[in-house]
Amino acid sequence: KRLLLGHNALSGTIPESIGNLTKLEILDFSNANISGRIPTTIGNQINLKELYLGKNSLTGMLTLGRLEMKSLDIFDVSYNNFFGSMSTICGEEKFSTFYADCGVDSTTIYPKVECSCCTHCCNSTVC
């Protein structure tokens, strides 16, 4: 029920086949040196309660509106290279804990992402 790969020197992307692991409750790829986009198949994780993707080199616009992860409670996508608005996520999902790069600091004028429902807005130094 748990796949904990965080804090490892992995490389590459999250495989599309991750969507086949539908009994997962916790998926941790945090600080694992992965890159690319989040595969759309991750939305098949209907039992997922915790998803940790922080501190990687993931990219693209972060939208989860099409996902079926209704039981997701903790969602961490901080310290990546996502951009844009998370309005589809905020409108659909209700997370108790949501980390994203929506903070500003002395090195940024605008946040990387716009997020009205994040519980923790991170910037380049603090989350």
BADRENTI-639497 format. One record per atom (N, C-alpha, C, O): residue number from 1; atom name; x, y, z. Coordinates in nm, 3 decimals, padded with zeros to 5 digits. Example, Ala and Ser with C-alpha at 12.3 -4.5 7.8 and 13.67 -1.06 7.14 Angstrom:
<mises>
pos; site; east; north; up
1; N; 01.319; -00.569; 00.780 $
1; CA; 01.230; -00.450; 00.780 $
1; C; 01.320; -00.330; 00.780 $
1; O; 01.424; -00.332; 00.846 $
2; N; 01.285; -00.225; 00.708 $
2; CA; 01.367; -00.106; 00.714 $
2; C; 01.290; 00.003; 00.787 $
2; O; 01.341; 00.114; 00.804 $
</mises>
This chain:
<mises>
pos; site; east; north; up
1; N; 00.079; -00.119; 00.000 $
1; CA; 00.000; 00.000; 00.000 $
1; C; 00.084; 00.126; 00.000 $
1; O; 00.030; 00.235; -00.018 $
2; N; 00.216; 00.112; 00.020 $
2; CA; 00.305; 00.227; 00.021 $
2; C; 00.420; 00.203; -00.075 $
2; O; 00.478; 00.095; -00.078 $
3; N; 00.453; 00.305; -00.152 $
3; CA; 00.570; 00.303; -00.237 $
3; C; 00.652; 00.426; -00.200 $
3; O; 00.617; 00.538; -00.235 $
4; N; 00.761; 00.402; -00.128 $
4; CA; 00.842; 00.510; -00.072 $
4; C; 00.978; 00.513; -00.141 $
4; O; 01.068; 00.438; -00.106 $
5; N; 00.991; 00.601; -00.239 $
5; CA; 01.114; 00.613; -00.317 $
5; C; 01.182; 00.747; -00.295 $
5; O; 01.278; 00.781; -00.364 $
6; N; 01.133; 00.823; -00.201 $
6; CA; 01.188; 00.955; -00.173 $
6; C; 01.329; 00.948; -00.118 $
6; O; 01.370; 00.848; -00.060 $
7; N; 01.402; 01.058; -00.138 $
7; CA; 01.539; 01.073; -00.087 $
7; C; 01.631; 00.966; -00.142 $
7; O; 01.715; 00.911; -00.071 $
8; N; 01.614; 00.936; -00.270 $
8; CA; 01.701; 00.843; -00.340 $
8; C; 01.759; 00.911; -00.462 $
8; O; 01.703; 01.010; -00.511 $
9; N; 01.869; 00.861; -00.511 $
9; CA; 01.933; 00.918; -00.629 $
9; C; 01.877; 00.850; -00.755 $
9; O; 01.951; 00.786; -00.830 $
10; N; 01.748; 00.866; -00.776 $
10; CA; 01.686; 00.813; -00.896 $
10; C; 01.713; 00.908; -01.011 $
10; O; 01.768; 01.017; -00.991 $
11; N; 01.677; 00.869; -01.130 $
11; CA; 01.684; 00.961; -01.244 $
11; C; 01.574; 00.924; -01.341 $
11; O; 01.520; 00.814; -01.338 $
12; N; 01.542; 01.018; -01.428 $
12; CA; 01.437; 00.992; -01.526 $
12; C; 01.304; 01.046; -01.481 $
12; O; 01.296; 01.138; -01.400 $
13; N; 01.199; 00.988; -01.537 $
13; CA; 01.064; 01.036; -01.514 $
13; C; 00.981; 00.934; -01.437 $
13; O; 01.021; 00.818; -01.421 $
14; N; 00.866; 00.978; -01.392 $
14; CA; 00.772; 00.885; -01.329 $
14; C; 00.709; 00.804; -01.442 $
14; O; 00.654; 00.862; -01.535 $
15; N; 00.716; 00.672; -01.437 $
15; CA; 00.663; 00.591; -01.548 $
15; C; 00.510; 00.597; -01.557 $
15; O; 00.441; 00.606; -01.455 $
16; N; 00.459; 00.590; -01.678 $
16; CA; 00.314; 00.586; -01.700 $
16; C; 00.251; 00.468; -01.628 $
16; O; 00.135; 00.475; -01.588 $
17; N; 00.325; 00.361; -01.611 $
17; CA; 00.271; 00.240; -01.547 $
17; C; 00.239; 00.260; -01.399 $
17; O; 00.181; 00.172; -01.336 $
18; N; 00.275; 00.375; -01.343 $
18; CA; 00.242; 00.403; -01.203 $
18; C; 00.092; 00.397; -01.182 $
18; O; 00.045; 00.367; -01.072 $
19; N; 00.016; 00.424; -01.286 $
19; CA; -00.129; 00.421; -01.277 $
19; C; -00.186; 00.282; -01.255 $
19; O; -00.302; 00.268; -01.216 $
20; N; -00.106; 00.180; -01.279 $
20; CA; -00.151; 00.042; -01.259 $
20; C; -00.151; 00.001; -01.112 $
20; O; -00.210; -00.101; -01.076 $
21; N; -00.087; 00.078; -01.028 $
21; CA; -00.075; 00.046; -00.886 $
21; C; -00.191; 00.109; -00.809 $
21; O; -00.169; 00.198; -00.726 $
22; N; -00.310; 00.066; -00.836 $
22; CA; -00.431; 00.133; -00.786 $
22; C; -00.459; 00.109; -00.638 $
22; O; -00.550; 00.171; -00.583 $
23; N; -00.385; 00.023; -00.572 $
23; CA; -00.407; -00.001; -00.429 $
23; C; -00.317; 00.085; -00.341 $
23; O; -00.323; 00.078; -00.218 $
24; N; -00.232; 00.166; -00.404 $
24; CA; -00.142; 00.252; -00.326 $
24; C; -00.220; 00.352; -00.242 $
24; O; -00.320; 00.408; -00.286 $
25; N; -00.173; 00.372; -00.119 $
25; CA; -00.228; 00.475; -00.031 $
25; C; -00.129; 00.588; -00.011 $
25; O; -00.168; 00.703; 00.011 $
26; N; 00.001; 00.556; -00.018 $
26; CA; 00.106; 00.656; -00.002 $
26; C; 00.207; 00.637; -00.115 $
26; O; 00.258; 00.527; -00.137 $
27; N; 00.234; 00.746; -00.187 $
27; CA; 00.334; 00.744; -00.294 $
27; C; 00.431; 00.858; -00.268 $
27; O; 00.391; 00.975; -00.266 $
28; N; 00.557; 00.824; -00.248 $
28; CA; 00.658; 00.924; -00.214 $
28; C; 00.773; 00.920; -00.314 $
28; O; 00.851; 00.826; -00.317 $
29; N; 00.781; 01.024; -00.395 $
29; CA; 00.892; 01.047; -00.486 $
29; C; 00.967; 01.174; -00.447 $
29; O; 01.041; 01.228; -00.529 $
30; N; 00.950; 01.222; -00.324 $
30; CA; 01.011; 01.350; -00.285 $
30; C; 01.163; 01.341; -00.284 $
30; O; 01.221; 01.241; -00.242 $
31; N; 01.227; 01.449; -00.331 $
31; CA; 01.372; 01.459; -00.331 $
31; C; 01.438; 01.336; -00.392 $
31; O; 01.534; 01.281; -00.337 $
32; N; 01.385; 01.293; -00.506 $
32; CA; 01.433; 01.169; -00.568 $
32; C; 01.502; 01.192; -00.702 $
32; O; 01.531; 01.096; -00.774 $
33; N; 01.528; 01.318; -00.738 $
33; CA; 01.600; 01.352; -00.859 $
33; C; 01.524; 01.312; -00.986 $
33; O; 01.586; 01.276; -01.086 $
34; N; 01.392; 01.320; -00.984 $
34; CA; 01.313; 01.287; -01.102 $
34; C; 01.277; 01.415; -01.177 $
34; O; 01.278; 01.524; -01.120 $
35; N; 01.245; 01.399; -01.305 $
35; CA; 01.215; 01.515; -01.389 $
35; C; 01.097; 01.482; -01.481 $
35; O; 01.039; 01.373; -01.473 $
36; N; 01.063; 01.577; -01.567 $
36; CA; 00.953; 01.556; -01.661 $
36; C; 00.820; 01.598; -01.603 $
36; O; 00.814; 01.673; -01.506 $
37; N; 00.716; 01.551; -01.665 $
37; CA; 00.579; 01.584; -01.623 $
37; C; 00.521; 01.473; -01.536 $
37; O; 00.567; 01.358; -01.540 $
38; N; 00.420; 01.509; -01.459 $
38; CA; 00.347; 01.407; -01.384 $
38; C; 00.262; 01.330; -01.485 $
38; O; 00.182; 01.391; -01.556 $
39; N; 00.275; 01.199; -01.492 $
39; CA; 00.195; 01.124; -01.590 $
39; C; 00.046; 01.131; -01.558 $
39; O; 00.007; 01.128; -01.441 $
40; N; -00.035; 01.140; -01.660 $
40; CA; -00.180; 01.149; -01.638 $
40; C; -00.233; 01.023; -01.572 $
40; O; -00.337; 01.027; -01.506 $
41; N; -00.164; 00.911; -01.589 $
41; CA; -00.210; 00.785; -01.529 $
41; C; -00.206; 00.787; -01.377 $
41; O; -00.265; 00.702; -01.312 $
42; N; -00.135; 00.885; -01.320 $
42; CA; -00.131; 00.893; -01.173 $
42; C; -00.272; 00.919; -01.119 $
42; O; -00.300; 00.893; -01.002 $
43; N; -00.358; 00.971; -01.205 $
43; CA; -00.497; 00.995; -01.166 $
43; C; -00.577; 00.868; -01.142 $
43; O; -00.688; 00.875; -01.090 $
44; N; -00.522; 00.753; -01.180 $
44; CA; -00.589; 00.625; -01.154 $
44; C; -00.577; 00.583; -01.008 $
44; O; -00.637; 00.483; -00.968 $
45; N; -00.503; 00.656; -00.932 $
45; CA; -00.477; 00.622; -00.792 $
45; C; -00.596; 00.659; -00.703 $
45; O; -00.588; 00.755; -00.627 $
46; N; -00.704; 00.586; -00.713 $
46; CA; -00.827; 00.622; -00.642 $
46; C; -00.818; 00.604; -00.492 $
46; O; -00.898; 00.660; -00.418 $
47; N; -00.722; 00.525; -00.445 $
47; CA; -00.706; 00.502; -00.301 $
47; C; -00.594; 00.585; -00.238 $
47; O; -00.569; 00.576; -00.118 $
48; N; -00.527; 00.665; -00.319 $
48; CA; -00.412; 00.741; -00.272 $
48; C; -00.454; 00.847; -00.170 $
48; O; -00.544; 00.927; -00.195 $
49; N; -00.386; 00.845; -00.054 $
49; CA; -00.413; 00.942; 00.052 $
49; C; -00.304; 01.046; 00.063 $
49; O; -00.330; 01.160; 00.102 $
50; N; -00.181; 01.008; 00.028 $
50; CA; -00.066; 01.098; 00.041 $
50; C; 00.019; 01.087; -00.085 $
50; O; 00.059; 00.978; -00.125 $
51; N; 00.048; 01.203; -00.147 $
51; CA; 00.131; 01.208; -00.267 $
51; C; 00.239; 01.312; -00.246 $
51; O; 00.211; 01.431; -00.233 $
52; N; 00.364; 01.266; -00.243 $
52; CA; 00.479; 01.352; -00.218 $
52; C; 00.566; 01.356; -00.344 $
52; O; 00.629; 01.257; -00.380 $
53; N; 00.569; 01.472; -00.410 $
53; CA; 00.649; 01.491; -00.531 $
53; C; 00.744; 01.609; -00.516 $
53; O; 00.807; 01.649; -00.614 $
54; N; 00.756; 01.664; -00.397 $
54; CA; 00.837; 01.783; -00.374 $
54; C; 00.986; 01.761; -00.395 $
54; O; 01.036; 01.649; -00.386 $
55; N; 01.055; 01.871; -00.422 $
55; CA; 01.201; 01.876; -00.436 $
55; C; 01.253; 01.787; -00.547 $
55; O; 01.339; 01.701; -00.527 $
56; N; 01.198; 01.808; -00.666 $
56; CA; 01.243; 01.739; -00.786 $
56; C; 01.257; 01.841; -00.898 $
56; O; 01.265; 01.961; -00.871 $
57; N; 01.261; 01.795; -01.020 $
57; CA; 01.266; 01.884; -01.137 $
57; C; 01.147; 01.858; -01.228 $
57; O; 01.160; 01.855; -01.350 $
58; N; 01.032; 01.840; -01.167 $
58; CA; 00.909; 01.818; -01.244 $
58; C; 00.865; 01.949; -01.307 $
58; O; 00.885; 02.056; -01.249 $
59; N; 00.806; 01.941; -01.426 $
59; CA; 00.773; 02.060; -01.503 $
59; C; 00.630; 02.057; -01.555 $
59; O; 00.559; 01.957; -01.540 $
60; N; 00.591; 02.168; -01.615 $
60; CA; 00.462; 02.176; -01.682 $
60; C; 00.358; 02.248; -01.600 $
60; O; 00.384; 02.294; -01.488 $
61; N; 00.240; 02.258; -01.659 $
61; CA; 00.128; 02.318; -01.588 $
61; C; 00.065; 02.210; -01.502 $
61; O; 00.038; 02.100; -01.548 $
62; N; 00.041; 02.243; -01.378 $
62; CA; -00.011; 02.147; -01.283 $
62; C; -00.163; 02.154; -01.282 $
62; O; -00.221; 02.250; -01.231 $
63; N; -00.227; 02.053; -01.338 $
63; CA; -00.373; 02.045; -01.337 $
63; C; -00.413; 01.905; -01.296 $
63; O; -00.363; 01.806; -01.350 $
64; N; -00.502; 01.897; -01.203 $
64; CA; -00.550; 01.767; -01.157 $
64; C; -00.701; 01.754; -01.173 $
64; O; -00.761; 01.664; -01.115 $
65; N; -00.762; 01.842; -01.249 $
65; CA; -00.906; 01.842; -01.262 $
65; C; -00.962; 01.711; -01.315 $
65; O; -01.075; 01.674; -01.284 $
66; N; -00.884; 01.641; -01.396 $
66; CA; -00.931; 01.516; -01.456 $
66; C; -00.903; 01.393; -01.370 $
66; O; -00.939; 01.282; -01.407 $
67; N; -00.839; 01.414; -01.258 $
67; CA; -00.798; 01.301; -01.176 $
67; C; -00.910; 01.253; -01.085 $
67; O; -01.002; 01.328; -01.050 $
68; N; -00.901; 01.129; -01.048 $
68; CA; -01.004; 01.064; -00.966 $
68; C; -00.957; 01.040; -00.823 $
68; O; -01.012; 00.954; -00.754 $
69; N; -00.858; 01.113; -00.778 $
69; CA; -00.800; 01.090; -00.646 $
69; C; -00.882; 01.159; -00.538 $
69; O; -00.836; 01.256; -00.478 $
70; N; -01.000; 01.112; -00.514 $
70; CA; -01.092; 01.175; -00.419 $
70; C; -01.048; 01.157; -00.274 $
70; O; -01.089; 01.234; -00.188 $
71; N; -00.966; 01.056; -00.245 $
71; CA; -00.923; 01.032; -00.108 $
71; C; -00.790; 01.101; -00.076 $
71; O; -00.740; 01.089; 00.036 $
72; N; -00.732; 01.174; -00.172 $
72; CA; -00.604; 01.240; -00.150 $
72; C; -00.618; 01.348; -00.044 $
72; O; -00.701; 01.438; -00.055 $
73; N; -00.534; 01.339; 00.059 $
73; CA; -00.540; 01.430; 00.173 $
73; C; -00.417; 01.520; 00.180 $
73; O; -00.428; 01.638; 00.210 $
74; N; -00.300; 01.463; 00.154 $
74; CA; -00.175; 01.537; 00.158 $
74; C; -00.115; 01.537; 00.017 $
74; O; -00.095; 01.432; -00.043 $
75; N; -00.086; 01.658; -00.034 $
75; CA; -00.036; 01.674; -00.171 $
75; C; 00.079; 01.771; -00.168 $
75; O; 00.061; 01.888; -00.134 $
76; N; 00.200; 01.725; -00.204 $
76; CA; 00.319; 01.810; -00.201 $
76; C; 00.384; 01.813; -00.339 $
76; O; 00.436; 01.712; -00.387 $
77; N; 00.379; 01.930; -00.403 $
77; CA; 00.445; 01.950; -00.532 $
77; C; 00.542; 02.068; -00.523 $
77; O; 00.576; 02.128; -00.625 $
78; N; 00.586; 02.101; -00.403 $
78; CA; 00.675; 02.216; -00.383 $
78; C; 00.814; 02.191; -00.439 $
78; O; 00.856; 02.077; -00.459 $
79; N; 00.884; 02.301; -00.465 $
79; CA; 01.021; 02.299; -00.514 $
79; C; 01.037; 02.217; -00.641 $
79; O; 01.123; 02.129; -00.651 $
80; N; 00.954; 02.248; -00.738 $
80; CA; 00.961; 02.192; -00.872 $
80; C; 00.956; 02.308; -00.971 $
80; O; 00.979; 02.422; -00.933 $
81; N; 00.927; 02.279; -01.094 $
81; CA; 00.923; 02.383; -01.197 $
81; C; 00.785; 02.392; -01.262 $
81; O; 00.775; 02.413; -01.382 $
82; N; 00.681; 02.376; -01.183 $
82; CA; 00.545; 02.391; -01.234 $
82; C; 00.515; 02.539; -01.253 $
82; O; 00.582; 02.625; -01.195 $
83; N; 00.415; 02.568; -01.333 $
83; CA; 00.376; 02.707; -01.357 $
83; C; 00.226; 02.715; -01.380 $
83; O; 00.159; 02.614; -01.402 $
84; N; 00.175; 02.837; -01.375 $
84; CA; 00.034; 02.860; -01.406 $
84; C; -00.054; 02.864; -01.284 $
84; O; -00.008; 02.878; -01.171 $
85; N; -00.183; 02.850; -01.310 $
85; CA; -00.284; 02.857; -01.205 $
85; C; -00.327; 02.718; -01.162 $
85; O; -00.335; 02.626; -01.243 $
86; N; -00.353; 02.703; -01.035 $
86; CA; -00.402; 02.576; -00.982 $
86; C; -00.551; 02.584; -00.955 $
86; O; -00.603; 02.512; -00.868 $
87; N; -00.620; 02.669; -01.027 $
87; CA; -00.762; 02.690; -01.001 $
87; C; -00.844; 02.563; -01.021 $
87; O; -00.942; 02.541; -00.951 $
88; N; -00.804; 02.478; -01.117 $
88; CA; -00.880; 02.354; -01.135 $
88; C; -00.862; 02.261; -01.017 $
88; O; -00.954; 02.188; -00.980 $
89; N; -00.745; 02.262; -00.959 $
89; CA; -00.720; 02.180; -00.841 $
89; C; -00.797; 02.236; -00.722 $
89; O; -00.862; 02.161; -00.648 $
90; N; -00.789; 02.365; -00.703 $
90; CA; -00.854; 02.428; -00.588 $
90; C; -01.006; 02.418; -00.596 $
90; O; -01.073; 02.410; -00.493 $
91; N; -01.059; 02.418; -00.716 $
91; CA; -01.203; 02.409; -00.731 $
91; C; -01.257; 02.270; -00.709 $
91; O; -01.372; 02.254; -00.666 $
92; N; -01.176; 02.169; -00.738 $
92; CA; -01.222; 02.031; -00.733 $
92; C; -01.182; 01.958; -00.605 $
92; O; -01.263; 01.886; -00.547 $
93; N; -01.061; 01.978; -00.562 $
93; CA; -01.006; 01.898; -00.454 $
93; C; -00.999; 01.977; -00.324 $
93; O; -00.986; 02.100; -00.326 $
94; N; -01.007; 01.908; -00.214 $
94; CA; -00.992; 01.969; -00.082 $
94; C; -00.889; 01.887; -00.004 $
94; O; -00.919; 01.779; 00.048 $
95; N; -00.769; 01.940; 00.002 $
95; CA; -00.661; 01.871; 00.072 $
95; C; -00.645; 01.933; 00.211 $
95; O; -00.662; 02.053; 00.228 $
96; N; -00.613; 01.850; 00.309 $
96; CA; -00.584; 01.906; 00.441 $
96; C; -00.446; 01.971; 00.441 $
96; O; -00.422; 02.067; 00.514 $
97; N; -00.355; 01.919; 00.358 $
97; CA; -00.220; 01.974; 00.347 $
97; C; -00.181; 01.979; 00.200 $
97; O; -00.182; 01.877; 00.131 $
98; N; -00.148; 02.099; 00.151 $
98; CA; -00.115; 02.119; 00.011 $
98; C; 00.004; 02.214; 00.002 $
98; O; -00.009; 02.333; 00.032 $
99; N; 00.120; 02.162; -00.039 $
99; CA; 00.242; 02.240; -00.056 $
99; C; 00.262; 02.269; -00.205 $
99; O; 00.255; 02.179; -00.288 $
100; N; 00.287; 02.397; -00.238 $
100; CA; 00.316; 02.434; -00.376 $
100; C; 00.403; 02.559; -00.377 $
100; O; 00.417; 02.626; -00.275 $
101; N; 00.461; 02.590; -00.492 $
101; CA; 00.550; 02.705; -00.507 $
101; C; 00.469; 02.831; -00.537 $
101; O; 00.480; 02.889; -00.646 $
102; N; 00.389; 02.873; -00.442 $
102; CA; 00.303; 02.990; -00.462 $
102; C; 00.348; 03.110; -00.379 $
102; O; 00.279; 03.211; -00.375 $
103; N; 00.463; 03.099; -00.315 $
103; CA; 00.514; 03.209; -00.234 $
103; C; 00.607; 03.298; -00.314 $
103; O; 00.656; 03.258; -00.420 $
104; N; 00.633; 03.418; -00.265 $
104; CA; 00.729; 03.509; -00.326 $
104; C; 00.837; 03.543; -00.223 $
104; O; 00.815; 03.530; -00.102 $
105; N; 00.951; 03.585; -00.272 $
105; CA; 01.061; 03.625; -00.185 $
105; C; 01.144; 03.732; -00.256 $
105; O; 01.098; 03.789; -00.355 $
106; N; 01.263; 03.759; -00.208 $
106; CA; 01.346; 03.865; -00.266 $
106; C; 01.394; 03.832; -00.407 $
106; O; 01.439; 03.922; -00.478 $
107; N; 01.386; 03.706; -00.448 $
107; CA; 01.433; 03.669; -00.582 $
107; C; 01.320; 03.661; -00.684 $
107; O; 01.345; 03.644; -00.803 $
108; N; 01.196; 03.673; -00.640 $
108; CA; 01.083; 03.663; -00.732 $
108; C; 00.985; 03.777; -00.711 $
108; O; 00.964; 03.823; -00.599 $
109; N; 00.926; 03.821; -00.819 $
109; CA; 00.822; 03.923; -00.810 $
109; C; 00.686; 03.856; -00.804 $
109; O; 00.598; 03.898; -00.730 $
110; N; 00.670; 03.751; -00.882 $
110; CA; 00.544; 03.677; -00.888 $
110; C; 00.570; 03.532; -00.849 $
110; O; 00.679; 03.480; -00.874 $
111; N; 00.475; 03.467; -00.789 $
111; CA; 00.493; 03.325; -00.758 $
111; C; 00.494; 03.241; -00.885 $
111; O; 00.440; 03.283; -00.988 $
112; N; 00.555; 03.124; -00.879 $
112; CA; 00.557; 03.033; -00.994 $
112; C; 00.417; 02.987; -01.029 $
112; O; 00.382; 02.974; -01.147 $
113; N; 00.338; 02.962; -00.928 $
113; CA; 00.201; 02.916; -00.950 $
113; C; 00.105; 03.001; -00.867 $
113; O; 00.139; 03.052; -00.760 $
114; N; -00.015; 03.014; -00.918 $
114; CA; -00.121; 03.081; -00.844 $
114; C; -00.203; 02.974; -00.775 $
114; O; -00.249; 02.879; -00.838 $
115; N; -00.222; 02.989; -00.645 $
115; CA; -00.292; 02.887; -00.570 $
115; C; -00.374; 02.951; -00.459 $
115; O; -00.319; 03.014; -00.369 $
116; N; -00.503; 02.934; -00.466 $
116; CA; -00.590; 02.992; -00.363 $
116; C; -00.624; 02.893; -00.252 $
116; O; -00.686; 02.930; -00.153 $
117; N; -00.583; 02.767; -00.268 $
117; CA; -00.618; 02.668; -00.167 $
117; C; -00.497; 02.599; -00.104 $
117; O; -00.513; 02.505; -00.027 $
118; N; -00.377; 02.646; -00.137 $
118; CA; -00.257; 02.586; -00.078 $
118; C; -00.253; 02.616; 00.072 $
118; O; -00.284; 02.727; 00.115 $
119; N; -00.214; 02.517; 00.148 $
119; CA; -00.198; 02.540; 00.292 $
119; C; -00.057; 02.587; 00.324 $
119; O; -00.034; 02.645; 00.430 $
120; N; 00.039; 02.560; 00.234 $
120; CA; 00.177; 02.601; 00.253 $
120; C; 00.229; 02.656; 00.120 $
120; O; 00.249; 02.579; 00.025 $
121; N; 00.251; 02.786; 00.112 $
121; CA; 00.306; 02.848; -00.009 $
121; C; 00.457; 02.861; 00.007 $
121; O; 00.505; 02.934; 00.094 $
122; N; 00.529; 02.792; -00.075 $
122; CA; 00.675; 02.788; -00.067 $
122; C; 00.736; 02.890; -00.163 $
122; O; 00.675; 02.927; -00.263 $
123; N; 00.858; 02.934; -00.130 $
123; CA; 00.935; 03.016; -00.221 $
123; C; 01.074; 02.954; -00.229 $
123; O; 01.093; 02.839; -00.187 $
124; N; 01.172; 03.027; -00.281 $
124; CA; 01.303; 02.966; -00.302 $
124; C; 01.377; 02.930; -00.174 $
124; O; 01.474; 02.854; -00.179 $
125; N; 01.334; 02.981; -00.059 $
125; CA; 01.407; 02.954; 00.064 $
125; C; 01.324; 02.890; 00.176 $
125; O; 01.378; 02.818; 00.260 $
126; N; 01.194; 02.916; 00.177 $
126; CA; 01.112; 02.872; 00.290 $
126; C; 00.982; 02.809; 00.241 $
126; O; 00.924; 02.852; 00.141 $
127; N; 00.940; 02.708; 00.313 $
127; CA; 00.812; 02.646; 00.281 $
127; C; 00.726; 02.642; 00.406 $
127; O; 00.613; 02.593; 00.402 $
</mises>
